[in-house]
């Protein structure tokens, strides 16, 4: 039995709940991406700086590749400071929390009526604070949620977005604004 049937929701209310649940997954993935970028950048910066300091302790000229390594370490540190991976992770963690709170309210409230108009209004207020959406990542979350709710890709194929391997690989990096659903 599908979630919509279990909760006895109208199509409109189920669509709203589905969108909120998809947003929770989306912002969780964005948060994890930025946290991983911050950790990788920090690790690489420390490792590169350590190897450079070790080599500088030797007598004589430094190798050209050490100078390149030091420049790369500086670029990594600068990218983390400028792009603010940890700050972006915090933004997405906050948005995930707000969408999760809304989902909890939706599941514990009435299934019809004016309350759902308030849920819609709350969703729009949260979305107002969102950064630009990465379309393919959003569709990956859509497909993942369909699977979690018991839909089968072979049986319910019209529900699932078709996404190429390249789009999956670049889903956290490209907005894919001109992508059209097939």
MODELLER restraints for C-alpha pairs under 7 A, 6 or more apart:
rsr = mdl.restraints
at = mdl.atoms
rsr.add(forms.Gaussian(group=physical.xy_distance, feature=features.Distance(at['CA:2:A'], at['CA:149:A']), mean=6.42, stdev=0.5))
rsr.add(forms.Gaussian(group=physical.xy_distance, feature=features.Distance(at['CA:2:A'], at['CA:150:A']), mean=6.72, stdev=0.5))
rsr.add(forms.Gaussian(group=physical.xy_distance, feature=features.Distance(at['CA:3:A'], at['CA:149:A']), mean=6.58, stdev=0.5))
rsr.add(forms.Gaussian(group=physical.xy_distance, feature=features.Distance(at['CA:4:A'], at['CA:14:A']), mean=5.93, stdev=0.5))
rsr.add(forms.Gaussian(group=physical.xy_distance, feature=features.Distance(at['CA:9:A'], at['CA:111:A']), mean=5.92, stdev=0.5))
rsr.add(forms.Gaussian(group=physical.xy_distance, feature=features.Distance(at['CA:17:A'], at['CA:103:A']), mean=6.85, stdev=0.5))
rsr.add(forms.Gaussian(group=physical.xy_distance, feature=features.Distance(at['CA:20:A'], at['CA:99:A']), mean=6.04, stdev=0.5))
rsr.add(forms.Gaussian(group=physical.xy_distance, feature=features.Distance(at['CA:20:A'], at['CA:103:A']), mean=6.44, stdev=0.5))
rsr.add(forms.Gaussian(group=physical.xy_distance, feature=features.Distance(at['CA:21:A'], at['CA:103:A']), mean=6.78, stdev=0.5))
rsr.add(forms.Gaussian(group=physical.xy_distance, feature=features.Distance(at['CA:22:A'], at['CA:141:A']), mean=5.80, stdev=0.5))
rsr.add(forms.Gaussian(group=physical.xy_distance, feature=features.Distance(at['CA:22:A'], at['CA:142:A']), mean=5.89, stdev=0.5))
rsr.add(forms.Gaussian(group=physical.xy_distance, feature=features.Distance(at['CA:22:A'], at['CA:145:A']), mean=6.61, stdev=0.5))
rsr.add(forms.Gaussian(group=physical.xy_distance, feature=features.Distance(at['CA:23:A'], at['CA:99:A']), mean=6.75, stdev=0.5))
rsr.add(forms.Gaussian(group=physical.xy_distance, feature=features.Distance(at['CA:24:A'], at['CA:96:A']), mean=4.91, stdev=0.5))
rsr.add(forms.Gaussian(group=physical.xy_distance, feature=features.Distance(at['CA:24:A'], at['CA:99:A']), mean=5.73, stdev=0.5))
rsr.add(forms.Gaussian(group=physical.xy_distance, feature=features.Distance(at['CA:24:A'], at['CA:100:A']), mean=6.12, stdev=0.5))
rsr.add(forms.Gaussian(group=physical.xy_distance, feature=features.Distance(at['CA:25:A'], at['CA:141:A']), mean=6.08, stdev=0.5))
rsr.add(forms.Gaussian(group=physical.xy_distance, feature=features.Distance(at['CA:26:A'], at['CA:137:A']), mean=6.95, stdev=0.5))
rsr.add(forms.Gaussian(group=physical.xy_distance, feature=features.Distance(at['CA:26:A'], at['CA:138:A']), mean=5.97, stdev=0.5))
rsr.add(forms.Gaussian(group=physical.xy_distance, feature=features.Distance(at['CA:26:A'], at['CA:141:A']), mean=5.99, stdev=0.5))
rsr.add(forms.Gaussian(group=physical.xy_distance, feature=features.Distance(at['CA:27:A'], at['CA:92:A']), mean=5.13, stdev=0.5))
rsr.add(forms.Gaussian(group=physical.xy_distance, feature=features.Distance(at['CA:27:A'], at['CA:93:A']), mean=6.72, stdev=0.5))
rsr.add(forms.Gaussian(group=physical.xy_distance, feature=features.Distance(at['CA:27:A'], at['CA:95:A']), mean=6.60, stdev=0.5))
rsr.add(forms.Gaussian(group=physical.xy_distance, feature=features.Distance(at['CA:27:A'], at['CA:96:A']), mean=5.22, stdev=0.5))
rsr.add(forms.Gaussian(group=physical.xy_distance, feature=features.Distance(at['CA:28:A'], at['CA:92:A']), mean=6.88, stdev=0.5))
rsr.add(forms.Gaussian(group=physical.xy_distance, feature=features.Distance(at['CA:28:A'], at['CA:93:A']), mean=6.67, stdev=0.5))
rsr.add(forms.Gaussian(group=physical.xy_distance, feature=features.Distance(at['CA:28:A'], at['CA:96:A']), mean=6.15, stdev=0.5))
rsr.add(forms.Gaussian(group=physical.xy_distance, feature=features.Distance(at['CA:30:A'], at['CA:92:A']), mean=6.36, stdev=0.5))
rsr.add(forms.Gaussian(group=physical.xy_distance, feature=features.Distance(at['CA:31:A'], at['CA:89:A']), mean=4.27, stdev=0.5))
rsr.add(forms.Gaussian(group=physical.xy_distance, feature=features.Distance(at['CA:31:A'], at['CA:92:A']), mean=5.18, stdev=0.5))
rsr.add(forms.Gaussian(group=physical.xy_distance, feature=features.Distance(at['CA:31:A'], at['CA:93:A']), mean=5.87, stdev=0.5))
rsr.add(forms.Gaussian(group=physical.xy_distance, feature=features.Distance(at['CA:34:A'], at['CA:85:A']), mean=4.99, stdev=0.5))
rsr.add(forms.Gaussian(group=physical.xy_distance, feature=features.Distance(at['CA:34:A'], at['CA:86:A']), mean=6.41, stdev=0.5))
rsr.add(forms.Gaussian(group=physical.xy_distance, feature=features.Distance(at['CA:34:A'], at['CA:88:A']), mean=6.50, stdev=0.5))
rsr.add(forms.Gaussian(group=physical.xy_distance, feature=features.Distance(at['CA:34:A'], at['CA:89:A']), mean=5.16, stdev=0.5))
rsr.add(forms.Gaussian(group=physical.xy_distance, feature=features.Distance(at['CA:35:A'], at['CA:85:A']), mean=6.53, stdev=0.5))
rsr.add(forms.Gaussian(group=physical.xy_distance, feature=features.Distance(at['CA:35:A'], at['CA:86:A']), mean=6.04, stdev=0.5))
rsr.add(forms.Gaussian(group=physical.xy_distance, feature=features.Distance(at['CA:35:A'], at['CA:89:A']), mean=5.89, stdev=0.5))
rsr.add(forms.Gaussian(group=physical.xy_distance, feature=features.Distance(at['CA:37:A'], at['CA:85:A']), mean=6.54, stdev=0.5))
rsr.add(forms.Gaussian(group=physical.xy_distance, feature=features.Distance(at['CA:38:A'], at['CA:80:A']), mean=6.54, stdev=0.5))
rsr.add(forms.Gaussian(group=physical.xy_distance, feature=features.Distance(at['CA:38:A'], at['CA:85:A']), mean=5.37, stdev=0.5))
rsr.add(forms.Gaussian(group=physical.xy_distance, feature=features.Distance(at['CA:38:A'], at['CA:86:A']), mean=6.20, stdev=0.5))
rsr.add(forms.Gaussian(group=physical.xy_distance, feature=features.Distance(at['CA:41:A'], at['CA:76:A']), mean=5.89, stdev=0.5))
rsr.add(forms.Gaussian(group=physical.xy_distance, feature=features.Distance(at['CA:41:A'], at['CA:77:A']), mean=6.86, stdev=0.5))
rsr.add(forms.Gaussian(group=physical.xy_distance, feature=features.Distance(at['CA:41:A'], at['CA:80:A']), mean=6.84, stdev=0.5))
rsr.add(forms.Gaussian(group=physical.xy_distance, feature=features.Distance(at['CA:45:A'], at['CA:73:A']), mean=4.87, stdev=0.5))
rsr.add(forms.Gaussian(group=physical.xy_distance, feature=features.Distance(at['CA:45:A'], at['CA:76:A']), mean=6.41, stdev=0.5))
rsr.add(forms.Gaussian(group=physical.xy_distance, feature=features.Distance(at['CA:45:A'], at['CA:77:A']), mean=6.29, stdev=0.5))
rsr.add(forms.Gaussian(group=physical.xy_distance, feature=features.Distance(at['CA:48:A'], at['CA:69:A']), mean=6.41, stdev=0.5))
rsr.add(forms.Gaussian(group=physical.xy_distance, feature=features.Distance(at['CA:48:A'], at['CA:70:A']), mean=6.70, stdev=0.5))
rsr.add(forms.Gaussian(group=physical.xy_distance, feature=features.Distance(at['CA:48:A'], at['CA:73:A']), mean=5.86, stdev=0.5))
rsr.add(forms.Gaussian(group=physical.xy_distance, feature=features.Distance(at['CA:49:A'], at['CA:70:A']), mean=6.64, stdev=0.5))
rsr.add(forms.Gaussian(group=physical.xy_distance, feature=features.Distance(at['CA:49:A'], at['CA:73:A']), mean=6.58, stdev=0.5))
rsr.add(forms.Gaussian(group=physical.xy_distance, feature=features.Distance(at['CA:52:A'], at['CA:66:A']), mean=6.25, stdev=0.5))
rsr.add(forms.Gaussian(group=physical.xy_distance, feature=features.Distance(at['CA:52:A'], at['CA:70:A']), mean=6.59, stdev=0.5))
rsr.add(forms.Gaussian(group=physical.xy_distance, feature=features.Distance(at['CA:56:A'], at['CA:62:A']), mean=6.76, stdev=0.5))
rsr.add(forms.Gaussian(group=physical.xy_distance, feature=features.Distance(at['CA:133:A'], at['CA:175:A']), mean=6.90, stdev=0.5))
rsr.add(forms.Gaussian(group=physical.xy_distance, feature=features.Distance(at['CA:134:A'], at['CA:171:A']), mean=6.73, stdev=0.5))
rsr.add(forms.Gaussian(group=physical.xy_distance, feature=features.Distance(at['CA:134:A'], at['CA:172:A']), mean=6.84, stdev=0.5))
rsr.add(forms.Gaussian(group=physical.xy_distance, feature=features.Distance(at['CA:134:A'], at['CA:174:A']), mean=6.71, stdev=0.5))
rsr.add(forms.Gaussian(group=physical.xy_distance, feature=features.Distance(at['CA:134:A'], at['CA:175:A']), mean=4.43, stdev=0.5))
rsr.add(forms.Gaussian(group=physical.xy_distance, feature=features.Distance(at['CA:134:A'], at['CA:176:A']), mean=6.96, stdev=0.5))
rsr.add(forms.Gaussian(group=physical.xy_distance, feature=features.Distance(at['CA:135:A'], at['CA:175:A']), mean=5.77, stdev=0.5))
rsr.add(forms.Gaussian(group=physical.xy_distance, feature=features.Distance(at['CA:135:A'], at['CA:176:A']), mean=6.03, stdev=0.5))
rsr.add(forms.Gaussian(group=physical.xy_distance, feature=features.Distance(at['CA:135:A'], at['CA:177:A']), mean=6.75, stdev=0.5))
rsr.add(forms.Gaussian(group=physical.xy_distance, feature=features.Distance(at['CA:136:A'], at['CA:167:A']), mean=6.70, stdev=0.5))
rsr.add(forms.Gaussian(group=physical.xy_distance, feature=features.Distance(at['CA:136:A'], at['CA:171:A']), mean=5.40, stdev=0.5))
rsr.add(forms.Gaussian(group=physical.xy_distance, feature=features.Distance(at['CA:136:A'], at['CA:176:A']), mean=6.72, stdev=0.5))
rsr.add(forms.Gaussian(group=physical.xy_distance, feature=features.Distance(at['CA:137:A'], at['CA:171:A']), mean=5.04, stdev=0.5))
rsr.add(forms.Gaussian(group=physical.xy_distance, feature=features.Distance(at['CA:137:A'], at['CA:172:A']), mean=6.59, stdev=0.5))
rsr.add(forms.Gaussian(group=physical.xy_distance, feature=features.Distance(at['CA:139:A'], at['CA:161:A']), mean=6.41, stdev=0.5))
rsr.add(forms.Gaussian(group=physical.xy_distance, feature=features.Distance(at['CA:143:A'], at['CA:160:A']), mean=5.58, stdev=0.5))
rsr.add(forms.Gaussian(group=physical.xy_distance, feature=features.Distance(at['CA:143:A'], at['CA:161:A']), mean=6.68, stdev=0.5))
rsr.add(forms.Gaussian(group=physical.xy_distance, feature=features.Distance(at['CA:153:A'], at['CA:160:A']), mean=6.62, stdev=0.5))
rsr.add(forms.Gaussian(group=physical.xy_distance, feature=features.Distance(at['CA:161:A'], at['CA:181:A']), mean=6.59, stdev=0.5))
rsr.add(forms.Gaussian(group=physical.xy_distance, feature=features.Distance(at['CA:162:A'], at['CA:182:A']), mean=6.42, stdev=0.5))
